[in-house]
């Protein structure tokens, strides 16, 4: 049974339509006009318990609006949503105890106080006994590699340290559903990697269900086997990331380093020659012919090194966003 069940979800905003200039301002004051902006349109998907699902889309595609509706922060214009057996818009206490929302550009920690003080407040809000709160704080701090940082004012922490403390605060009540909106936004490469490792370990230990948005494809490829793609408010793909890559890239990249230079006509019938510079060669080979072509390359040429890989997933997803379809 799906833990998150979304059917026909839509959200439309009514916004004032103001023209520029003095005349536009005067008309806006005397006779205000409005227009409808569809942020999310007829989105449907289900997520099973324990799944980690990536939610991808360009800026303004509707990702954050969807997450806010799943948390009950925004009331949907149409459609039906159930999360952990609850309707989010009712904001029932039992529902709020079972979810958490982490937004990379927002913070819940009190700026001038140490994270430990904010954690005590969170524990009181959720009715967590002191001994249980201390145990959970210690366990999560170990996973997140947080120590004395918890006793320093938040304003004195680095961005990576603050983000890890934010995660600790968001998970103190042991939610079973995690909505993560750009959790590694602005972090350096090392901090991003540590946050990813923590999320993967937390999912493994607790079986928590995770819906993750990110502009960093490394977050998605490291954590999620399934992806949802949204464009201009409409969901246009729901499936395994690996299958998506296969559909988008029916060819594999073959990079060769030869012992000595070769002529371009020598590679006829061995795929599509993309580049040849001295001893460096790049070919695009159909997936179903890869084994045969690699064997022929090794037989015909003095190969010093050979590498086979998929085109970068960032390029594939970027092309999808531009097209708005698979």
N, C-alpha and C positions, 0 to 999 in steps of 0.2 A: 504494500500500500504506500502511495506517495506521501512523503512528509510535507512537501510543498506542492500544492495543486493550484495552478493558475489557468483560468479559462476565460478567454475573450476580454482580457484586461485592457482598459482604455483610460486615458486621462487627457481632457481637453481644458485648456485655460482660456479665459476671456481676458484679452489685453486691450488697453486703450490704443487707438490708432491715431497718433498725433503726427501732423505734418510739421516740417521744420519751418523756422522763421517766425516773425512776429504775427503774421496773418494766421499761420497754423496754430500758434499758441492761443490767439484770441478765439478761433473757432473751437479749439479744444476746451476752452473755458466755458463758452456759451452753449455749445452743442457737441458734447463728447460722443465720439463714435468708438465702437469696439469691434474687434474681430476675434475669431476663434483660432487658437493654435493647438494643434493635436501633438502632444508630447509623446504619447504612447497609443498605439492603435491595434486593437484586437490581438493581443499577445497571449499565447497559450503554451504552457509547458508543465511537466511534472518532474520532481526530483525525489529520488528514493532516499531513505535513511542512510546516512554514512557517505553519500556521494559528495565529491568535490567537483563543482561545475564552474567553468569559466564563462563569464558574460562579457562579450566584446562588442565594441562599437566605437565609432568616431565621437568626438566631442559633440554634445547636443543630440546624440542619437536616441536618448531615453533611458540609459542605464540607471542613473541615479534616481530618476523619477520612479522607475520600476521598483528599485530597492526600497525607497521610502514608502511606496504603497504596500509592499510586502511586510514592512515593519509597522504599518498603521499610522505613519506620520502624515501621509497624504491620503485623502479619501478618493477612491477611483470614481471616474465618471460613469463607467460601465464595466460589466464583467464580474466574475466571482473569484475570490482568493481565499484559500485555506492554508494556514501554516500551523503544523503540529496540532491539527484538529480545531484550530481557532480561526475566527475571522479577524484579521489584524486591525481593521478600523474600529473595533470595539475597545481595543487597548485594555483588555482584561488583565488583572494582576498576574494570573497564572500564565497567560500568554507571554507577558513581558519577562517573566522569570525563565522562560524557555528559549529566548532569543537574545542576540546581541547585534549591534550595528557598529562597525568601526569605519570611520571615514578619514582617509589620510590627510585631508585638508581641514579637519575639525579636531578639537580636543575636549576632553571631559575633565582632565586633571586641573587642579587649582594652581595657577601660575606661580604664586609666591610661596607655596607650601611644598614640602616633600611629597612624593608619590604615596608614601605610607599613610599620610593623613587622608588623602583622597580615597585610598583603599579602605580605611576605617569607615569613612562616610558611606561608600558603596556597600560595605558589609552590613551596616545598619539599615540602609534602604531596603536591602533584600532579606533582612532578618536572619543573617548568617551568624551563628554563635561565634564568640571570640576565638575559641580554640580551633574551630573549623576554619575560620578565616585565616588564622596564622598558618595553619598547615597548608592550605591551598596557596597562600601567598608564597610560602617557602618552596613548594613544588614548582609553581609556575616561574618563580624567579630563577630557580636552577635551570629549567628548560630554556629560559630566555637569556641566561648568563647575566643576570642583574644582581648586584650586591650592594655596595655602598651608594650606588646611584639612587636607591629608594629612599635614602635619608637626606639627599640634597634637594634644594628648591628646584622645581621643574624648570624655571627660567635659566638655571645654570647647567642643564643637561644638553647634550648634543641632540640633533634631530633624530638620529638613530636610537639613542637612549630613550628619548621621549616616546618614540613610536612603540618601542618594546614595553615601556611602562603603560602606555595606552592599551596595548593588547592585554597586559596583565589585569588592568582594571576592568576591561570589557569581559574577561573570562572568569572573573572571581566567583561569580554565581553559577559556574559550570553550565552554560547554555548548551542546548543540543542543536541549535541552528545558528550558524554564523553568517551574517551578511557583511562582506568585506568590500568596501569601496575604495580602491586605490590604497591599500595598506602600506605599500612601499614607496609611495609618492615622495620624490625628493631625496630618497636615501642613496648613499653611495653603494657601490657594487657589493662590498663586504657586508654592509648592514642588510641589504636586500637578501643576500644569500642566507644570513642567519634567520631572518624573519620567515623565509620560505621553509627552512629546515624545521623551525619551531611549529609552523602550521601543519606540515606533513606529520610530525611526531604527535601533535595534539590530536589530529584526526585519527591516527593509528591507535592512540591510547584510549580515546573517549568514544570513537565512532560518531563524532559530531558531523552534521551535514553543513556543507560550506558552499555558498554562492559568492564567487569572487569576480570583481571587475578590476581591470588593470590596463595601463598603457604599456606595461613592460611585458613583452611576450614571454620572457624567461619565467615570469611568475606563472603564466598559464601552462607552458610546456612542462615546468617542473612539478606542478601540483595537480593539474586537471587532465583527465582522460576524455572528458566530454566538454563541448563548447556550445554556447548559444550566441548567435550573431544577430545584432539588431542594427537597423539602418533607417533613419528618419522615422523612428517610432514603431517600426514593424519588424517582427522577428522573421528572418529569412533563412536561418539554418539552425538545426538542432541535431547534433550527432557527435561521434567520436572525432577528436582532433586529428588522429592518424588518418581516418578515412577522408576527412576534409583535405588534408595535405595531398593524399593520393589523387583526389578528384582535380585539384588545382594544378598539380605538378605530375603529369603522366610521364615525365622524363626525369632521369637522374643526372646529376653533374659528375663528370669524370675528369679529374685533373691529373695530368701526366707531367712528370719531369723526366726527360730523355737524357741519355748519355751524350747524344749529339743532335744537332738540329735536323728537322725533317721538312719536306715540302708539304704544302697544304693538300695537294692532290693525292698524297699517299693515304689520306684518311677518308677517301671516298668510300661510301657504303658502311662506314663505321659510326654512324650517327651524324649529328649536326655540329659542324666545327664552329665554335663560338669565338675562339681566340687562339692564335699561335704566335708566340714571341720567343724566338730563339729555341731553347729547349723546353719552354713552358707551353703546354697545350691544354685547352679546355674544350670538352665535348659535351653535348647533350644527347643522351641515349635513351630510347624508349625503355620503360621498366621491364617489359617482357623480353627484350633482347639483350639485357645488361650482361648476363652470364656469358653469352656467346661472344659479344663484342669485347669484353675484357679479356677473354681467352685469346682472341685474334690479336688484340693490341700487344699482349705479352709475347705472342709468337712472332709478330712482324717487326717490332721495334725494340731497341735496347733501352728498356725502361729502368730508370733509377728509382723512381717513386711513383706510386699510383694511389689516388684517393677518390672514393666515391661517396657522394653525399646528396641530400635533398637541397633544393633551393631554400634560402632562409625563409622561415615561416612568417617573419615580419613582412616580407615582400608579397607573399601569397595573400595574407589577410588584408594588407593595404590595397591590393587590387580588388578584393571583394568589397571593401568599403566604398571604393570609387564606383563600382558597378551596382552595389546594393542587391546583389543576387549571387547564387552559386551556380 
